[in-house]
Amino acid sequence: MSQIVAQSNRTEHAWLVLLGEYARQSGLTAALNAVPLQQKVRTHRPQTKVIEFLVAILAGLPHLKDISRDGHPLDQDGAVALAWQQPGWADYSGVSRTLQGLSLSEAQAIGAVLDTFSQPFIDETVVAAMRTEGRLIYDGDLTGRPVSPTSTTYPGAAYGHMDDAVQLGYQAAVVSLHSPIDGRLWLSVELHPGNTVSCTQVEAMVAAAEQRTCVRPLRRTELLAQRLLAVTEQRCKAEARLAQRQAALTTAQVRSQCRLAELAAAQATVVQLTAAPRSRQRPERPHSALAQAQAKVVTKQRQADCQQRTMAEAQRRVNRQLELVASVRSLEQTLQQRLQRFTAENAANCSPTPAIFRLDAGFGTWENIALLVELGYEVYTKPHQHQDCDPTKYGVTDDTAWTAVGRNAEMVAWPQQQLKTCPYLLDVALERFHTGKTIRHSMLVHFGQDRVTADLPDWFATYNDRQTIEAGIKEGKSVFQMHHLKVRSAPALWLQEQFAAFAANFVRWADRWLDSQCRQWPDGWATQVTASVKTQVQVAAHTPAFVDWLADGCLLTFTEESPFAGYSIQSGAWAFQLCLPLFKTCGFDPFLPI
């Protein structure tokens, strides 16, 4: 410990010192230090090792062992420890044991600290988005977290489609908010088994987004009421059809019983005639009473078998109709409950906030699209089976005029289309992509006030702005090394996901603090670093500097070995202007089901 403190005037992880200063001045470190963790304390407190885990993610370390076995071990960097208000760092094995021993409630308590710290920034982003764009834009996606296919120690791991292959691991459901300030703001991440499919996560992702922003659009209860009325009519027709099929089944059963009785009578006649005495020398004639009785048995057997098949078919029809009636009744009950809930939410929503939800085709089942419409969102997505679209089904011919929307992409669209499987009118577009000698087709759908069919290039660009969340997923895997799961207990896996999403937001918030409240020599030089998260994490966080500790911060002077040699940064006191809750939704309970 004394050796670490003695060398604390030099660091090999300069940017982590700045992040530690920001965490200290903003109160994050104190809040994490105060989380109660029921573990024994030997050399290091468990809170120290949890913070060390967060710092390792901020440093982009691929494996937990890199804390101690990297070229410049993090656990030997006293300056980083002091910046994060810790007396020193533990060996990676101690960090691993602490994470393995965390309970779910303890991990959630740590996550609550992150949420509390993040909330003012989320509020700030909501206000900025409403001022500049007049609405919020959410993106959702599912990303794989593969593990070794031979591993048996990852709890809840399952085989599923990840990175265009079937692999063992997990699926992380992520939601981001488009930020006019920071570009992208992660709102939530939830880990699921690897066999989880996208279409099952829409409702939970919307609930998570609304829980974090504390705002929501006005629910479309009028449309939902119309849909409910149509479903009720469908249920009445299905029940009437069921009654008809049950009556047909009853008739078939009666006829089957009659045929079986006739068959039994014919068989009894044969038995009686066979038992009657007759002359042995007299041959049995084709038209004798016994021969006619035997022929009648064959006929009645054939009729009975035919009636049995008719009865079985009637029973299958009844069973199918029973399933349909049960499905429609279940949907009707779901819509009734949803309408009651949405009506109450609208009554409590004093400040409805318009919002867009963008999702890829994996989420785009017709039921999910309908749910998003009823929730009040403007929807940009692709249908679930978008790759199977046949242009000829939509009247597309060789004479159809296509609009160029990209370098190799064209679109043709129709407004307000009633698709067979969707209860609401949708704007529909077909896309075609010229890839060499082949042409691929796809499909886009939209619901909302935007007149997308009048400006197809804008529709194409708006949907494909989803690349921001895809870039965020790539950043998480390649920069924060989330393609390596560093822990193997369920609470720790959950915490790692929270830390990674928080880290991506945290470095962006720290950039603003650095630009506005820290002195730089020469002025503004750090913008070349803050312009890229990858540069911050993989370069600046692993570059040496001298640290001079001041009363309210530190002076960081990069060494000659650093790519930033000759540059200095002096951290200053932290100040943050909280946003007024202008767009908060009154009476919002995020824990009630949709």
C-alpha positions in Angstrom: 0.0 0.0 0.0 2.8 2.5 0.9 4.5 1.8 -2.4 1.3 2.6 -4.3 0.8 5.9 -2.5 4.5 6.9 -2.9 4.2 6.6 -6.6 0.8 8.4 -6.8 2.4 11.5 -8.4 2.7 9.5 -11.7 0.0 7.5 -13.5 0.0 5.2 -16.5 -3.8 5.8 -16.9 -4.1 9.6 -17.2 -7.7 9.7 -18.5 -8.9 7.5 -15.6 -7.6 10.1 -13.2 -9.7 12.7 -14.8 -12.7 10.5 -14.8 -12.0 9.7 -11.1 -11.9 13.5 -10.4 -15.2 13.9 -12.1 -16.7 11.0 -10.2 -15.4 12.4 -6.9 -16.6 16.0 -7.5 -20.0 14.9 -8.8 -20.6 12.7 -5.8 -20.6 9.3 -7.7 -17.7 7.8 -5.8 -19.2 8.8 -2.4 -22.5 7.3 -3.3 -20.9 4.0 -4.4 -18.8 3.9 -1.3 -22.0 4.2 0.8 -23.7 1.2 -0.7 -24.0 -1.5 2.1 -22.4 -4.8 1.0 -22.5 -7.7 3.4 -19.0 -9.1 2.8 -15.9 -9.5 5.0 -13.3 -6.7 4.8 -9.7 -7.9 4.9 -7.4 -5.5 3.0 -9.9 -3.8 0.8 -13.6 -3.0 1.2 -16.0 -4.7 -1.2 -17.1 -1.2 -2.3 -13.5 -0.5 -3.4 -13.5 -3.6 -5.5 -16.9 -2.8 -7.1 -15.5 0.7 -8.0 -12.4 -1.0 -9.4 -14.6 -3.2 -11.6 -16.3 0.0 -13.0 -12.9 1.6 -13.6 -11.7 -1.5 -15.4 -14.7 -1.2 -17.8 -13.9 2.5 -18.3 -10.4 1.4 -19.2 -11.7 -1.1 -21.8 -9.9 -4.0 -20.2 -10.9 -7.2 -22.1 -10.6 -9.6 -19.1 -10.8 -9.2 -15.3 -7.3 -10.6 -14.9 -5.9 -7.6 -16.9 -6.4 -5.5 -13.8 -3.3 -7.1 -12.4 -1.6 -8.6 -15.4 -1.7 -5.9 -18.0 1.5 -4.2 -19.2 0.8 -1.4 -16.7 -1.5 -3.0 -14.1 -4.4 -0.9 -12.9 -4.1 -2.3 -9.4 -0.6 -0.7 -9.1 -1.7 2.8 -10.2 -2.1 4.8 -7.0 -3.0 8.0 -8.7 -6.1 6.4 -10.2 -7.0 5.0 -6.8 -6.6 8.4 -5.1 -8.7 10.1 -7.8 -11.5 7.6 -7.2 -11.1 8.2 -3.4 -9.7 4.7 -2.7 -6.6 3.9 -0.5 -5.5 1.4 -3.2 -6.7 -1.3 -5.5 -7.2 -5.0 -5.0 -5.8 -7.9 -7.0 -8.1 -9.0 -9.8 -8.8 -12.3 -7.8 -10.2 -10.3 -5.0 -12.4 -8.3 -7.3 -13.6 -11.6 -8.8 -14.5 -13.0 -5.4 -16.4 -9.9 -4.4 -18.4 -9.9 -7.6 -19.1 -13.6 -7.2 -20.4 -13.0 -3.7 -22.8 -10.2 -4.6 -26.5 -10.8 -4.1 -29.0 -9.6 -6.6 -30.3 -7.0 -4.1 -26.8 -5.7 -3.6 -26.2 -5.4 -7.3 -29.5 -3.6 -7.7 -28.6 -1.2 -4.9 -25.4 -0.4 -6.9 -27.5 0.0 -10.0 -29.9 2.4 -8.2 -26.9 4.6 -7.5 -26.1 4.7 -11.2 -29.7 5.5 -12.0 -29.9 8.3 -9.4 -26.7 9.8 -10.8 -27.9 9.5 -14.4 -31.4 11.0 -13.9 -30.5 14.7 -14.1 -28.7 14.1 -17.4 -31.7 12.1 -18.7 -34.0 15.0 -17.7 -31.6 17.4 -19.4 -31.7 15.4 -22.6 -35.5 15.2 -22.6 -35.8 18.9 -22.2 -33.2 19.5 -25.0 -34.9 17.1 -27.3 -38.3 18.7 -26.8 -36.9 22.1 -27.4 -35.0 21.3 -30.6 -37.1 18.5 -32.1 -40.4 18.6 -30.3 -40.4 14.9 -29.5 -38.2 12.1 -28.2 -36.7 9.4 -30.4 -36.1 6.0 -28.9 -34.2 3.1 -30.5 -34.4 -0.5 -29.3 -32.4 -3.6 -30.2 -31.2 -7.0 -29.0 -27.5 -7.9 -29.0 -25.8 -11.2 -28.3 -23.3 -11.9 -25.6 -21.8 -15.2 -26.6 -19.7 -17.4 -24.3 -17.6 -20.5 -24.8 -19.8 -23.3 -26.2 -18.2 -25.8 -23.8 -18.8 -23.6 -20.7 -21.3 -24.9 -18.1 -20.7 -22.2 -15.4 -22.7 -19.3 -16.9 -26.1 -19.3 -15.2 -29.1 -19.1 -17.6 -27.0 -19.2 -20.8 -28.8 -20.8 -23.8 -28.2 -21.3 -27.5 -29.5 -18.6 -29.8 -28.7 -16.5 -32.9 -25.8 -14.2 -32.2 -23.6 -12.5 -34.7 -25.1 -14.4 -37.6 -24.5 -17.8 -35.9 -26.0 -20.0 -33.3 -24.0 -19.7 -30.1 -24.2 -20.2 -26.4 -24.7 -17.1 -24.4 -27.2 -14.3 -23.6 -29.2 -11.6 -25.3 -29.1 -8.0 -24.0 -32.2 -5.9 -24.7 -31.0 -2.3 -25.0 -32.9 1.0 -25.4 -31.3 4.3 -26.3 -32.6 7.9 -26.5 -31.4 10.2 -29.3 -29.7 13.1 -27.6 -29.2 16.6 -29.1 -26.4 17.0 -26.6 -24.5 13.8 -26.5 -25.7 12.0 -29.6 -26.8 8.9 -27.9 -27.9 8.2 -24.3 -28.3 4.6 -23.0 -31.5 4.3 -21.0 -31.7 0.6 -20.1 -30.2 -2.8 -20.6 -31.6 -6.2 -19.5 -29.9 -9.6 -19.9 -31.9 -12.6 -21.1 -31.0 -16.2 -22.1 -29.5 -16.6 -25.5 -32.7 -18.2 -27.0 -34.7 -15.0 -26.3 -36.2 -13.5 -29.6 -36.7 -9.9 -30.3 -40.4 -9.9 -30.8 -41.0 -10.8 -27.1 -39.2 -7.7 -25.7 -41.1 -4.7 -27.2 -43.4 -4.2 -24.2 -40.6 -4.4 -21.7 -38.4 -2.1 -23.7 -41.1 0.6 -23.9 -41.8 0.3 -20.2 -38.0 0.6 -19.4 -37.8 3.7 -21.6 -40.7 5.4 -20.0 -39.5 4.5 -16.5 -36.1 6.2 -17.1 -37.4 9.3 -18.8 -40.6 9.6 -16.7 -42.6 10.8 -19.7 -44.9 9.2 -22.2 -47.1 10.1 -25.1 -50.8 10.2 -25.0 -52.3 6.7 -25.4 -54.5 6.3 -28.5 -57.5 5.0 -26.6 -59.9 5.9 -29.4 -58.1 3.5 -31.8 -57.9 0.9 -29.1 -61.6 1.2 -28.4 -62.4 0.7 -32.1 -60.1 -2.3 -32.2 -61.8 -3.8 -29.1 -65.2 -3.4 -30.7 -64.0 -5.2 -33.8 -62.5 -8.0 -31.7 -65.7 -8.3 -29.8 -67.6 -8.7 -33.1 -65.1 -11.3 -34.1 -65.5 -13.2 -30.9 -69.3 -13.2 -31.3 -69.0 -14.6 -34.9 -66.5 -17.1 -33.7 -68.8 -18.3 -30.9 -71.7 -18.5 -33.4 -69.5 -20.6 -35.7 -68.5 -22.7 -32.7 -72.2 -23.4 -31.9 -72.8 -24.5 -35.5 -69.8 -26.8 -35.5 -70.8 -28.3 -32.1 -74.3 -28.9 -33.5 -72.8 -30.6 -36.6 -70.6 -32.7 -34.2 -73.7 -33.8 -32.2 -75.5 -34.8 -35.4 -72.4 -36.7 -36.6 -72.3 -38.5 -33.2 -76.0 -39.5 -33.4 -75.6 -40.8 -36.9 -72.5 -42.7 -35.9 -74.3 -44.4 -33.1 -77.1 -45.3 -35.5 -74.6 -46.8 -38.0 -73.0 -48.8 -35.2 -76.4 -50.1 -34.1 -77.2 -51.1 -37.6 -73.8 -52.8 -37.9 -74.4 -54.7 -34.7 -77.8 -55.9 -35.9 -76.4 -57.1 -39.2 -73.7 -58.9 -37.3 -76.2 -60.6 -35.0 -78.2 -61.8 -38.0 -75.1 -63.4 -39.5 -74.4 -65.1 -36.2 -78.0 -66.4 -36.0 -78.0 -67.7 -39.6 -74.6 -69.3 -39.1 -75.8 -71.2 -36.1 -79.0 -72.4 -37.7 -79.0 -76.2 -38.7 -78.7 -76.9 -42.5 -77.8 -79.8 -44.7 -74.1 -80.5 -45.1 -74.6 -81.6 -48.7 -76.3 -78.3 -49.7 -73.8 -75.7 -50.9 -74.1 -72.1 -49.8 -75.7 -70.0 -52.6 -74.6 -66.4 -53.4 -78.1 -65.1 -52.8 -78.9 -67.1 -49.8 -80.0 -65.4 -46.6 -76.6 -65.9 -45.0 -74.7 -64.5 -48.0 -77.0 -61.5 -48.1 -76.6 -61.0 -44.3 -72.8 -61.1 -44.7 -72.9 -58.6 -47.5 -75.0 -56.3 -45.4 -72.4 -56.5 -42.6 -69.7 -55.3 -45.0 -71.9 -52.5 -46.2 -72.8 -51.4 -42.6 -69.2 -51.6 -41.6 -68.2 -49.3 -44.5 -71.0 -46.9 -43.6 -70.0 -46.9 -39.9 -66.3 -46.3 -40.7 -67.3 -43.4 -43.0 -69.5 -41.9 -40.3 -66.6 -42.3 -37.8 -64.4 -40.3 -40.1 -67.1 -37.7 -40.5 -67.5 -37.5 -36.7 -63.7 -37.2 -36.3 -63.5 -34.4 -38.8 -66.4 -32.6 -37.0 -64.5 -33.0 -33.7 -61.3 -31.5 -35.3 -63.3 -28.6 -36.6 -64.8 -28.0 -33.1 -61.3 -28.2 -31.5 -59.9 -25.7 -34.0 -62.8 -23.4 -33.4 -62.5 -23.7 -29.6 -58.8 -22.6 -30.0 -59.9 -19.7 -32.1 -62.6 -18.7 -29.6 -60.1 -19.0 -26.7 -57.6 -16.9 -28.6 -60.1 -14.1 -29.5 -61.5 -14.1 -25.9 -57.9 -13.8 -24.5 -57.2 -10.9 -26.9 -60.5 -9.3 -26.0 -59.7 -9.5 -22.3 -56.2 -8.2 -22.9 -57.5 -5.2 -24.9 -60.2 -4.5 -22.3 -57.6 -4.4 -19.6 -55.3 -2.3 -21.8 -58.0 0.2 -22.5 -58.8 0.6 -18.8 -55.1 1.1 -18.1 -54.5 3.5 -20.9 -57.6 5.6 -20.1 -56.3 6.0 -16.5 -52.8 6.9 -17.8 -54.2 9.6 -20.1 -56.2 11.1 -17.2 -53.0 11.3 -15.2 -50.8 12.5 -18.0 -50.8 16.3 -17.6 -47.9 16.7 -20.1 -48.0 14.2 -23.0 -44.7 13.9 -24.7 -44.6 13.0 -28.4 -42.2 10.2 -29.2 -40.9 8.0 -32.0 -39.9 4.3 -31.5 -37.6 2.8 -34.1 -37.1 -1.0 -34.2 -35.7 -3.5 -36.7 -37.6 -6.3 -38.3 -37.0 -8.7 -35.5 -39.4 -6.7 -33.3 -41.9 -5.9 -36.1 -44.7 -8.4 -35.6 -48.1 -7.0 -36.4 -49.2 -7.3 -32.7 -46.1 -5.4 -31.6 -46.8 -2.7 -34.2 -50.4 -2.4 -33.0 -49.2 -2.2 -29.4 -46.8 0.7 -30.2 -49.6 2.5 -32.0 -51.9 2.1 -29.1 -49.2 3.3 -26.7 -49.1 6.6 -28.6 -45.8 6.3 -30.4 -44.9 7.2 -34.0 -43.6 3.9 -35.3 -40.8 3.3 -37.8 -40.0 -0.3 -38.4 -39.9 -3.2 -40.8 -42.4 -6.1 -40.8 -41.2 -9.3 -39.2 -41.2 -11.1 -42.6 -40.0 -8.1 -44.6 -37.5 -10.2 -46.7 -40.3 -12.3 -48.1 -42.2 -9.4 -49.7 -43.2 -9.9 -53.3 -43.4 -6.6 -55.2 -46.1 -8.0 -57.5 -48.5 -8.4 -54.6 -48.5 -4.6 -54.3 -49.1 -4.0 -58.0 -45.5 -3.2 -58.8 -44.7 -3.7 -62.5 -41.9 -2.9 -64.8 -43.5 0.6 -65.4 -43.6 1.5 -61.7 -41.6 4.6 -60.9 -39.1 4.1 -58.1 -37.5 6.9 -56.1 -33.8 6.9 -55.5 -33.2 7.1 -51.7 -29.5 6.0 -51.5 -26.5 5.1 -53.5 -28.0 1.7 -54.4 -31.4 1.9 -52.9 -34.8 2.9 -54.3 -38.3 3.0 -52.8 -41.9 3.1 -53.8 -44.6 3.8 -51.2 -48.4 3.9 -50.5 -50.1 5.9 -47.7 -52.7 4.5 -45.3 -52.8 0.9 -46.4 -55.0 -1.7 -44.6 -52.8 -4.7 -44.4 -54.6 -8.0 -43.8 -52.9 -8.8 -40.5 -52.6 -5.4 -38.9 -55.6 -3.7 -37.3 -54.5 -0.1 -38.2 -53.8 1.8 -41.4 -50.0 1.9 -42.1 -47.8 3.8 -44.6 -46.1 1.0 -46.6 -43.0 1.2 -48.7 -41.1 -1.3 -50.7 -37.3 -1.0 -51.0 -35.0 -2.5 -53.5 -31.3 -2.7 -53.3 -29.0 -3.2 -56.3 -26.2 -5.5 -55.1 -24.1 -6.4 -58.1 -26.2 -8.4 -60.5 -28.9 -9.1 -58.0 -31.8 -7.1 -56.6 -32.9 -7.5 -53.0 -36.3 -6.3 -51.8 -37.4 -5.2 -48.4 -40.3 -3.4 -46.8 -40.8 -0.5 -44.4 -44.0 0.5 -42.5 -44.8 3.6 -40.6 -47.6 4.9 -38.4 -47.8 8.5 -37.2 -48.2 12.1 -38.3 -45.0 12.4 -40.4 -46.0 12.4 -44.1 -43.4 9.9 -45.0 -44.8 8.9 -48.4 -44.3 12.5 -49.6 -40.5 12.4 -48.9 -39.1 8.9 -49.4 -35.4 9.9 -49.0 -36.3 11.4 -45.5 -38.2 8.2 -44.6 -35.3 6.1 -45.6 -32.9 8.3 -43.7 -35.0 8.5 -40.6 -35.4 4.8 -40.3 -31.7 4.1 -41.0 -30.7 6.6 -38.3 -31.2 3.5 -36.2 -27.5 3.0 -37.0 -26.8 5.1 -33.9 -27.9 2.3 -31.6 -26.1 -0.2 -33.8 -22.9 1.9 -33.5 -23.5 2.0 -29.7 -23.7 -1.7 -29.6 -20.5 -2.0 -31.6 -18.9 0.6 -29.2 -19.9 -1.5 -26.2 -18.4 -4.6 -27.7 -15.2 -3.2 -29.2 -14.4 -0.3 -26.9 -15.8 -1.4 -23.5 -15.0 -5.0 -24.3 -18.5 -6.4 -23.7 -17.9 -9.3 -26.1 -15.9 -10.7 -23.1 -18.1 -11.5 -20.1 -15.8 -11.0 -17.1 -18.0 -12.6 -14.4 -20.0 -15.7 -14.0 -22.8 -15.1 -11.4 -26.2 -13.8 -12.3 -26.0 -10.6 -10.1 -22.5 -9.8 -11.4 -23.5 -10.4 -15.0 -26.4 -8.0 -14.5 -24.1 -5.4 -12.9 -21.6 -5.7 -15.7 -24.3 -4.8 -18.2 -25.3 -1.8 -16.1 -21.7 -0.6 -15.7 -21.0 -0.9 -19.4 -24.1 1.2 -20.4 -23.4 3.7 -17.6 -19.7 3.9 -18.7 -20.7 4.8 -22.3 -22.9 7.7 -20.9 -20.4 8.7 -18.2 -17.5 9.4 -20.5 -19.7 11.7 -22.6 -20.9 13.6 -19.5 -17.3 13.8 -18.3 -16.3 15.3 -21.7 -18.7 18.2 -21.1 -17.3 18.8 -17.6 -13.8 18.7 -19.1 -14.6 21.2 -21.8 -16.6 23.6 -19.7 -15.0 23.5 -16.2 -11.4 22.3 -16.6 -8.4 24.4 -17.7 -6.4 23.1 -20.7 -2.9 24.1 -21.8 -3.0 24.9 -24.7 -6.7 25.9 -24.7 -9.1 23.4 -26.2 -6.5 20.8 -27.1 -8.5 18.0 -25.4 -11.2 18.2 -28.1 -9.0 15.9 -30.2 -9.4 13.3 -27.5 -13.1 13.8 -26.5 -14.1 13.6 -30.1 -13.8 9.9 -30.0 -14.8 7.6 -27.2 -12.4 4.9 -28.6 -9.5 7.3 -28.3 -10.4 8.1 -24.7 -10.7 4.5 -23.6 -8.1 2.8 -25.6 -5.5 5.6 -25.8 -5.9 8.4 -23.3 -6.9 5.9 -20.5 -3.6 4.1 -21.1 -1.2 7.0 -21.4 1.3 8.2 -18.7 1.1 11.6 -17.0 2.4 13.4 -13.8 -0.2 14.3 -11.3 0.0 17.3 -8.9 -2.8 17.1 -6.3 -4.5 20.5 -5.6 -7.0 21.6 -2.9 -10.0 21.2 -5.3 -8.6 18.8 -7.9 -5.4 18.0 -9.7 -3.1 19.1 -12.4 -2.3 16.5 -15.1 0.8 16.9 -17.2 1.4 14.3 -19.9 4.9 12.8 -20.0 7.2 12.7 -23.0 6.3 9.1 -23.6 2.6 10.1 -24.0 1.1 10.9 -27.4 -0.1 14.1 -25.7 3.3 15.2 -24.5 3.5 18.8 -23.5 -0.2 19.1 -22.8 -1.8 19.7 -19.4 -5.3 19.7 -17.8 -6.3 21.1 -14.4 -9.6 19.8 -13.1 -11.9 22.3 -11.5 -14.9 22.3 -9.2 -18.0 20.6 -10.6 -21.2 22.4 -11.1 -24.4 21.1 -12.8 -27.6 23.0 -13.5 -30.6 20.7 -12.8 -33.4 20.8 -15.3 -36.9 21.8 -14.2 -39.3 18.9 -14.6 -41.2 20.6 -17.4 -42.2 17.4 -19.2 -42.6 15.0 -16.3 -45.7 12.9 -16.4 -47.8 13.2 -13.3 -49.0 10.0 -11.7 -46.6 7.8 -13.7 -46.1 4.4 -12.1 -43.4 2.6 -14.2 -43.8 -0.7 -12.5 -47.4 -1.4 -13.6 -47.7 -3.7 -16.6 -48.7 -2.3 -19.9 
